[in-house]
Amino acid sequence: MLALFVLPVALRLALLPRSPVPTPSGSDDFGYLLLSDTLSHGRLANPSHALHQFFETNFVIQEPTYSSMFSLGQGFLLAFGSLLFRNPWAGVLISIGAFGSLCYWMLRAWTSAGWALAGGVLTACTFGPLCYWTNCYWGGAVSASAGCLVFGALPRLHDRPNLRNGALLGIGLSAQLLTRPFESILLALSVILYCGFAFRPSRKWFRPLGAAVLLVLPAVLLILLQNKSVTGSWTETPYMLYRYQYGVPTTFTFQPNPIPHRPLTADQELDYRAEATVHGEGTDSARKYAGRLAFRLRFLRFFFFAPLYLAIPVFFLTARSFRSIWVLLTLAVFALGSNFFPYFYPHYIAAVTCLLVLVAITGLERLKTFKINERPIGPALVYVILTLCAAHFLFWYGMHAFAGQSLRARMGSYEAWDFINYGDPEHRVEINQELAHVPGKQLVFVRYGPYHGFHQWIHNAADIDGSRVVWARDLGPEENQKLVQYYNERTAWLLEPDAWIPRLIPYRTTVKSFESVP
């Protein structure tokens, strides 16, 4: 387990000379980092700023408090990385290492040590250094680790109904509840299915299952406290309040599109229209639901190296035992349940990642016994499949580690789901470095262009006034003067991120911009 913890972390750290610590760029990144910084200050919400109109940005609530809309789970890991290593990305690496380690631990309850080790190595390679779970701040590995705890505890609890296994089950359910609240319902359903069919009524289950329930209660309490701190209501989550105010994230497909209850900025309006379009007018139909579900089959490519496609049908065709059928039912619950939300990213169903690894490993294990005319060809097939998986990973890892920019550009279209940062395409690093070299505190007005997309630049720490750099929305000379006077000790700048080459210039010498932007 220690080796599988270290493996994905070491592989990613080895790429730092070519791919440095990821620079946050999207609304999700900044939303989670705000949550992390808030938690690092020992609180669940921040006071609303007196001039909050300058700090309007996606996924951040401005009133009644200044807070992120996201759940606590990923924020805790980022805060832990910040406090321990002075970098929130360290929390991401810790979660990736924990996932690789816990996936092996989970597989040990389902298969032999050798196959569990193979699954752990596949996990470290598939979801490690080249995966977006490692190279952004959104997360994925926290929920995946929660799934490992739950799906590793259930068979152990069946064989040894003790408090330890019950506690591990409860910790896994709590971690999922704090990270992906909706998907925690799907995870709980899978647990109920397992217990309902595998556990015969007996008093021996009361204590371990009672321990699991008790360990979920602190997570429920934390959620209630966050609700009260951020929204002022014990039952209204930050996510729900943000949707009520700004109309995003969109609703489930069986619900109508939400309606914003606050004036939207141009980029908030763009986000709202995009999500409303993906949702579609009205509510879902059976045909649309089925079509969306079929389309999402393509996301299997994220979870499997392509050679493993040969092993997946073997698992399906040989599923006879209760445990195998339960795995299929659990995967169906997550697929059908998550299909009610119009958007989909792989981290939404990260909790069942270890079950998908189990499907591949068990398929390989059963394929190994395959014979033709009494000739055992299964071992050779398994050897070829695993060799191709290793070759696939090593090829792309080597490409990212050693290839030049032109070769990477030509080969990039053939790479499926890998995501890793290179260079400074948006000039964020350059602009941050330029501000870092200017003495004193800074105030940066961000003026978006007429063709601004989804990439976000308005982002601030939990303590806006105490930050060295404050990022503010450009509201025009008269309105901007209010913020300039409020921060009269700061040097004011104007950032034009949508210019052909993003530029940072002193605010008082600005002129009309974007007339010459292609």
C-alpha positions in Angstrom: 0.0 0.0 0.0 2.9 2.4 0.8 4.5 1.7 -2.6 1.2 2.3 -4.4 0.7 5.6 -2.5 4.2 6.7 -3.6 4.0 5.5 -7.2 1.6 8.0 -8.7 2.9 10.9 -6.6 6.5 10.2 -7.6 5.6 9.8 -11.3 3.9 13.2 -11.3 6.7 15.0 -9.3 9.2 13.6 -11.9 7.3 15.6 -14.5 7.6 19.0 -12.7 10.5 20.3 -14.9 8.2 20.0 -17.9 4.8 20.3 -16.2 5.0 22.5 -13.1 2.5 22.8 -10.3 -0.9 23.4 -12.1 -1.9 27.1 -12.3 -5.6 27.4 -11.4 -7.6 28.8 -14.3 -11.3 27.8 -14.2 -14.2 28.7 -12.0 -14.1 25.3 -10.4 -10.5 25.7 -9.5 -11.0 29.1 -7.9 -14.1 28.0 -6.2 -12.4 25.1 -4.5 -9.4 27.2 -3.6 -11.6 29.8 -2.0 -13.2 27.0 0.1 -9.7 25.7 1.0 -8.5 29.1 2.1 -11.7 29.7 4.1 -11.2 26.4 5.9 -7.5 27.2 6.5 -8.6 30.3 8.4 -10.7 28.1 10.7 -14.1 29.1 9.4 -16.9 27.9 7.1 -17.8 31.2 5.5 -16.4 34.7 5.1 -18.2 38.1 5.7 -19.7 39.7 2.6 -17.5 42.5 1.3 -18.8 46.0 1.4 -18.1 46.4 -2.4 -18.9 42.9 -3.4 -20.2 44.0 -6.8 -16.5 44.2 -7.9 -15.9 40.6 -7.0 -18.7 38.8 -8.7 -17.5 35.6 -10.2 -18.8 32.2 -11.1 -19.4 29.6 -8.3 -18.9 32.2 -5.5 -21.7 33.5 -3.3 -21.4 37.2 -2.4 -24.4 37.6 -0.2 -25.3 36.9 2.6 -21.7 35.7 3.0 -18.6 35.6 0.7 -18.3 31.8 0.2 -17.7 29.1 -2.3 -20.7 27.1 -3.4 -18.9 23.7 -3.2 -19.1 20.9 -0.6 -16.4 20.5 2.1 -14.6 17.3 1.1 -12.2 18.5 -1.5 -11.7 21.8 0.3 -10.4 19.9 3.4 -7.8 18.1 1.3 -6.6 21.3 -0.3 -6.5 23.1 3.1 -4.5 20.2 4.5 -2.0 20.6 1.6 -1.8 24.3 2.2 -1.3 24.0 6.0 1.2 21.2 5.8 3.2 21.9 2.6 2.2 25.6 1.9 0.6 24.5 -1.4 -3.0 23.2 -1.9 -1.8 21.0 -4.8 0.0 18.9 -2.2 -3.5 17.9 -1.0 -4.4 16.8 -4.5 -1.3 14.6 -4.6 -2.0 13.1 -1.2 -5.5 12.2 -2.4 -4.2 10.5 -5.6 -1.7 8.5 -3.6 -4.4 7.5 -1.1 -6.6 6.4 -3.9 -4.0 4.1 -5.4 -3.2 2.6 -2.0 -6.9 2.1 -1.0 -7.8 0.6 -4.3 -5.3 -2.2 -3.7 -6.8 -2.6 -0.2 -10.3 -2.8 -1.6 -9.3 -5.3 -4.2 -7.7 -7.6 -1.5 -11.3 -8.2 -0.2 -12.4 -9.3 -3.7 -9.5 -11.1 -5.3 -6.0 -12.6 -4.7 -3.0 -10.5 -3.7 -1.4 -10.8 -7.1 -4.4 -9.5 -9.0 -5.0 -6.8 -6.4 -1.5 -5.6 -6.9 -2.0 -5.6 -10.7 -5.2 -3.5 -10.1 -3.4 -1.1 -7.8 -0.6 -0.5 -10.4 -3.3 0.0 -13.2 -5.0 2.5 -10.9 -1.8 4.4 -10.2 -1.1 4.7 -14.0 -4.6 5.4 -15.2 -5.6 8.0 -12.6 -2.1 9.2 -11.6 0.3 11.6 -13.3 -1.5 12.2 -16.6 -5.1 12.4 -15.2 -7.0 15.6 -14.7 -7.8 14.4 -11.2 -4.1 15.0 -10.5 -3.6 18.2 -12.6 -6.4 20.4 -11.4 -8.1 21.4 -8.2 -11.6 19.9 -8.8 -10.8 16.6 -7.3 -12.0 13.1 -8.1 -9.6 11.0 -6.0 -11.3 11.9 -2.7 -14.6 10.5 -3.9 -12.8 7.5 -5.4 -11.0 6.8 -2.1 -14.4 7.0 -0.3 -15.7 4.4 -2.7 -12.7 2.2 -2.0 -13.4 2.3 1.8 -17.1 1.4 1.3 -16.6 -1.3 -1.3 -13.6 -2.7 0.6 -15.4 -2.7 3.9 -18.6 -4.5 2.8 -17.2 -7.9 2.0 -14.9 -7.7 5.0 -17.9 -6.8 7.1 -19.7 -9.8 5.7 -16.9 -12.2 6.6 -15.9 -10.5 9.9 -18.7 -8.3 11.4 -16.6 -6.3 13.8 -16.4 -2.6 14.7 -13.3 -1.9 12.7 -15.0 -2.8 9.4 -18.2 -1.0 10.4 -16.1 2.1 11.1 -14.4 1.9 7.7 -17.7 1.7 6.0 -19.0 4.8 7.9 -15.8 6.8 7.2 -16.2 6.0 3.4 -19.9 7.0 3.4 -19.0 10.2 5.3 -16.2 11.2 2.9 -18.6 10.7 0.0 -21.3 12.7 1.6 -18.9 15.6 2.2 -17.6 15.4 -1.4 -20.4 14.4 -3.7 -23.7 14.8 -1.8 -26.0 13.6 -4.6 -23.8 10.6 -5.5 -23.7 9.7 -1.8 -27.3 8.7 -2.1 -26.4 6.3 -5.0 -23.6 5.0 -2.8 -25.9 4.4 0.1 -28.4 2.6 -2.2 -25.6 0.2 -3.3 -24.8 -0.5 0.4 -28.4 -1.2 1.2 -28.6 -3.6 -1.8 -25.5 -5.4 -0.5 -26.7 -5.6 3.1 -30.2 -6.6 2.1 -29.1 -9.6 0.1 -25.9 -10.6 1.8 -26.6 -10.1 5.5 -29.1 -12.4 7.1 -31.0 -10.8 10.1 -28.8 -11.3 13.1 -27.7 -9.3 16.2 -24.1 -9.6 15.1 -24.6 -6.9 12.5 -26.1 -4.4 14.9 -22.9 -3.1 16.4 -20.8 -2.7 13.2 -23.6 -1.2 11.2 -24.5 1.0 14.2 -20.8 2.2 14.2 -21.1 3.0 10.5 -24.2 5.1 11.1 -22.7 6.9 14.0 -19.6 7.9 11.9 -21.8 9.4 9.3 -23.4 11.7 11.8 -20.3 14.1 12.1 -20.4 14.5 8.3 -24.1 15.4 8.5 -23.3 17.9 11.3 -20.6 19.5 9.3 -22.9 19.9 6.3 -25.6 21.5 8.6 -23.0 23.9 10.1 -21.7 24.9 6.6 -25.3 25.5 5.5 -26.0 27.7 8.5 -22.7 29.6 8.2 -23.0 30.3 4.5 -26.7 30.6 3.7 -28.2 31.4 7.2 -30.4 28.3 6.9 -29.7 24.8 8.4 -31.4 23.1 5.4 -30.3 25.3 2.4 -26.9 24.3 1.0 -24.5 26.8 -0.6 -25.0 24.9 -3.9 -28.8 25.5 -3.7 -28.4 29.2 -2.7 -26.0 29.8 -5.6 -28.4 28.1 -8.0 -31.3 30.3 -6.7 -29.3 33.5 -7.1 -27.5 32.8 -10.4 -29.4 30.0 -12.1 -26.4 27.6 -12.2 -25.5 24.8 -11.9 -28.6 23.7 -13.8 -31.2 21.4 -12.4 -31.9 17.7 -13.0 -33.4 16.9 -16.3 -36.8 16.1 -14.8 -37.0 19.7 -13.5 -37.4 22.9 -15.5 -34.4 25.2 -15.9 -33.7 27.4 -12.9 -34.3 31.2 -13.1 -31.7 33.6 -11.8 -32.7 35.9 -9.0 -29.8 38.3 -9.2 -28.5 40.5 -12.0 -25.9 38.5 -13.9 -22.5 39.8 -15.2 -21.7 39.1 -18.9 -19.6 36.0 -18.0 -22.2 34.7 -15.5 -24.9 35.2 -18.3 -22.7 33.2 -20.7 -22.4 30.4 -18.1 -26.1 30.4 -17.4 -27.0 30.2 -21.1 -24.6 27.4 -21.7 -26.0 25.3 -18.9 -29.6 26.1 -19.9 -28.8 25.0 -23.4 -27.3 21.7 -22.3 -30.3 21.1 -20.0 -32.7 21.9 -22.9 -36.2 23.4 -22.8 -38.8 21.7 -20.5 -38.1 18.4 -18.8 -36.7 15.1 -19.9 -38.2 12.5 -22.1 -37.5 8.8 -22.2 -35.9 9.2 -25.6 -33.6 12.0 -24.5 -32.7 10.1 -21.3 -31.8 7.0 -23.3 -29.8 8.9 -25.9 -27.8 10.7 -23.2 -27.1 7.4 -21.4 -25.8 5.9 -24.7 -23.6 8.9 -25.4 -22.0 8.6 -22.0 -20.6 5.1 -22.8 -17.7 6.9 -24.4 -16.5 8.0 -21.0 -15.5 4.4 -20.3 -12.4 5.3 -22.1 -11.4 7.5 -19.2 -11.5 4.6 -16.8 -9.9 1.9 -18.9 -6.8 1.5 -21.0 -8.1 0.4 -24.4 -6.6 -3.2 -24.2 -8.8 -3.8 -21.2 -11.9 -3.7 -23.4 -11.2 -7.3 -24.1 -11.5 -8.2 -20.4 -14.8 -6.3 -19.7 -17.1 -8.6 -21.7 -15.6 -11.6 -19.9 -16.7 -10.2 -16.6 -20.2 -9.6 -17.8 -20.6 -13.0 -19.5 -19.3 -14.9 -16.4 -21.1 -12.9 -13.7 -22.8 -15.7 -11.7 -22.2 -15.1 -8.0 -24.1 -12.6 -5.9 -21.1 -10.4 -5.6 -20.6 -10.1 -9.3 -24.2 -9.4 -9.9 -24.2 -6.8 -7.2 -21.2 -5.0 -8.8 -23.2 -4.8 -12.1 -26.3 -3.5 -10.2 -24.2 -0.9 -8.4 -22.7 0.3 -11.7 -26.2 0.5 -13.1 -27.4 2.5 -10.2 -24.6 5.1 -10.7 -25.1 5.2 -14.5 -28.8 5.6 -14.3 -28.8 8.0 -11.3 -26.1 10.3 -12.7 -27.9 10.4 -16.0 -30.6 12.6 -14.5 -28.0 15.5 -14.5 -27.4 17.0 -18.0 -23.7 17.5 -17.5 -21.2 14.7 -16.9 -17.6 14.5 -15.8 -15.8 11.3 -14.8 -15.3 12.6 -11.2 -19.1 12.6 -10.8 -19.0 8.8 -10.5 -15.5 8.5 -9.0 -16.9 6.5 -6.1 -17.3 3.4 -8.4 -13.9 3.7 -10.0 -12.5 0.8 -7.9 -15.4 -1.4 -9.0 -14.5 -0.6 -12.6 -11.0 -1.7 -11.8 -12.4 -4.8 -10.2 -14.4 -5.5 -13.4 -11.2 -5.3 -15.5 -9.1 -7.4 -13.1 -11.7 -10.1 -12.6 -12.2 -10.3 -16.3 -8.5 -10.8 -16.8 -8.5 -13.4 -14.0 -11.2 -15.4 -15.7 -9.8 -14.8 -19.2 -6.6 -16.5 -18.0 -8.5 -19.8 -17.8 -9.7 -19.6 -21.4 -8.9 -22.6 -23.7 -9.3 -23.5 -27.3 -9.3 -27.2 -28.2 -7.9 -27.9 -24.7 -5.0 -25.5 -25.4 -4.7 -22.9 -22.6 -4.3 -19.6 -24.5 -5.7 -17.5 -21.7 -2.4 -16.8 -19.9 -0.9 -15.5 -23.2 -3.9 -13.3 -23.8 -3.6 -11.8 -20.3 0.1 -11.2 -20.7 -0.4 -9.4 -24.1 -3.2 -7.2 -22.6 -1.2 -6.2 -19.6 1.9 -5.6 -21.8 -0.1 -3.4 -24.1 -1.5 -1.4 -21.1 2.0 -0.9 -19.8 3.2 0.1 -23.3 0.3 2.6 -23.7 1.1 4.3 -20.4 4.9 4.4 -20.9 4.5 5.8 -24.4 2.4 8.7 -23.3 4.3 9.3 -20.1 7.5 9.3 -22.1 5.9 11.7 -24.6 5.1 14.2 -21.8 8.5 13.7 -20.1 10.8 13.9 -23.2 9.0 15.0 -26.4 9.5 18.5 -27.8 6.6 20.9 -28.2 6.0 20.3 -31.9 5.9 16.5 -31.5 3.5 16.8 -28.6 1.3 19.1 -30.7 1.2 16.6 -33.6 0.5 13.6 -31.3 -2.0 15.3 -29.0 -5.0 14.6 -31.1 -4.4 10.8 -30.6 -4.3 11.1 -26.8 -7.7 10.3 -25.3 -8.3 11.6 -21.7 -5.0 12.7 -20.4 -4.7 16.2 -19.2 -1.5 17.9 -18.0 -0.4 21.5 -18.0 2.4 22.9 -20.2 3.9 26.3 -20.5 1.7 29.4 -20.0 -0.9 29.5 -22.8 -3.0 32.1 -21.0 -0.1 34.2 -19.7 -1.3 33.7 -16.1 2.1 32.7 -14.8 3.7 35.7 -16.5 1.1 38.1 -15.1 1.4 36.7 -11.6 5.1 36.9 -11.7 5.0 40.5 -12.9 2.7 41.4 -10.0 4.9 39.6 -7.6 7.9 41.7 -8.5 6.1 45.0 -7.9 6.5 46.1 -4.2 3.5 46.7 -2.0 -0.1 45.7 -2.4 -1.9 45.6 -5.8 -5.4 46.1 -7.1 -6.1 44.6 -10.6 -9.1 45.6 -12.5 -10.0 42.9 -15.0 -11.6 44.1 -18.3 -13.0 41.3 -20.4 -13.2 41.6 -24.1 -16.3 41.3 -26.3 -15.4 37.7 -27.2 -14.6 36.6 -23.7 -15.1 32.8 -23.1 -15.3 30.7 -19.9 -11.9 31.2 -18.5 -12.1 33.1 -15.2 -9.7 35.8 -13.9 -11.7 37.3 -11.0 -10.6 35.3 -8.0 -9.7 36.3 -4.5 -8.6 34.8 -1.2 -10.9 34.3 1.8 -9.6 37.6 3.3 -9.9 39.9 0.3 -8.7 43.1 2.1 -5.7 41.3 3.6 -4.6 39.9 0.2 -1.5 41.2 -1.5 -3.3 41.2 -4.8 -7.0 41.9 -5.2 -8.7 41.0 -8.5 -11.7 43.2 -9.3 -14.2 43.5 -12.1 -13.9 46.6 -14.3 -17.2 48.5 -13.8 -16.2 51.7 -15.5 -14.3 54.8 -14.4 -16.9 56.2 -12.1 -17.6 53.0 -10.2 -13.9 51.9 -10.2 -13.1 55.1 -8.4 -15.0 53.8 -5.4 -12.6 50.8 -5.2 -9.6 52.9 -5.8 -10.5 55.1 -2.9 -11.3 52.1 -0.7 -7.9 50.6 -1.5 -6.0 53.9 -1.6 -2.8 52.3 -0.5 -2.7 49.9 -3.4 -1.2 50.2 -6.9 -4.0 50.0 -9.4 -3.6 48.0 -12.7 -5.8 47.2 -15.6 -5.7 43.6 -17.0 -7.0 42.8 -20.4 -6.9 39.0 -20.5 -8.8 38.7 -23.9 -6.4 40.9 -25.8 -4.4 39.1 -28.5 -1.5 39.1 -26.0 -2.9 39.6 -22.5 -1.5 42.7 -21.1 -1.2 44.4 -17.6 -0.9 48.2 -17.6 -1.1 50.9 -14.9 -4.8 51.7 -14.4 -4.5 55.5 -14.5 -3.0 55.5 -17.9 -5.5 53.2 -19.6 -7.1 53.9 -22.9 -10.0 52.4 -24.8 -9.2 48.8 -25.6 -10.1 45.8 -27.8 -10.6 47.9 -31.0 -7.7 46.1 -32.6 -8.2 42.7 -31.1 -8.7 40.1 -34.0 
